[in-house]
Amino acid sequence: MADPDPLDIDWCARAVKLSQVEMALISGEMVTEARFGSDMMRYANASLQDVQWALREAKAQCMLARGLKPARTRFAKRGVMRLY
């Protein structure tokens, strides 16, 4: 019996897990608080921006694995008018 390829990634399962992580970050479940008297610090285990980027990438790879064409993401650049 052949061993599974360690580089073979189930992108759809990864997208599901990343969406759960994203919801936990948004709802505040993944935030750790430490209190020292009247001082308080909050720590997050991952940044929301990094999780959302990884989620978009996983969804695109999942669509490719299913034979679908992923939606093209466009980041429009804002035009600025300069007055001289």
Residue, then its C-alpha position, 0 to 999 in steps of 0.5 A: m500500500a502506497d503512502p499518501d503524498p505529503l505534498d498532496i493537499d486537500w484544498c477544500a478541507r483546508a478552506v473549511k478549516l480556515s473559514q472556521v478560524e476566520m469566524a473564531l477570530i472575528s467573534g473574538e474566540m481566539v483572543t487571549e487576555a492577560r490582566f495585571g491589576s488594572d492593566m490588560m493586554r490582548y493577544a491574537n494568535a493569528s492576524l485576520q488579514d493573513v487568515q483571509w489571504a490564505l482562505r482566498e488562496a485555498k478557495a481558489q485552489c479548491m475550485l481548480a481541483r474541482g475543475l472550475k475556474p476561480a473568480r478573478t480578484r481585482f484590486a482597483k487602484r484609486g485615482v488621485m487628482r493633484l491640483y497644481 
